[in-house]
Amino acid sequence: MKGRAVAGTMREPAKKTISRQDKKDLKTLADDFGLLGREDVQEAIETCNSYAEGQREIMRVYTAVYLN
């Protein structure tokens, strides 16, 4: 039974992370908006699960800082 999982065991789901290029692109986006130095933006870039999620968080911060 080589290659088959033992009955009753489950594999841990793979943690979804974004690529280095996507992180670099998010940092560039944040820098273009003057937000790269903010701690909340840095945390969002490091913990987001997709480029779109990181982009939404950066735009949320941008809206809060510049438009309110």
Residue pairs with C-beta under 8 A, 6 or more apart in sequence:
5 11
16 49
16 50
17 49
18 26
18 48
18 49
18 50
18 51
18 54
22 50
22 51
22 54
23 45
23 46
23 54
25 51
26 45
26 48
26 51
26 54
26 55
26 58
27 36
27 45
29 55
29 58
30 36
30 38
30 41
30 45
30 58
33 58
33 62
33 66
35 41
35 58
35 61
35 62
35 65
36 42
38 61
40 61
41 57
41 58
41 61
44 54
44 57
44 58
44 61
45 54
45 58
48 54
48 57
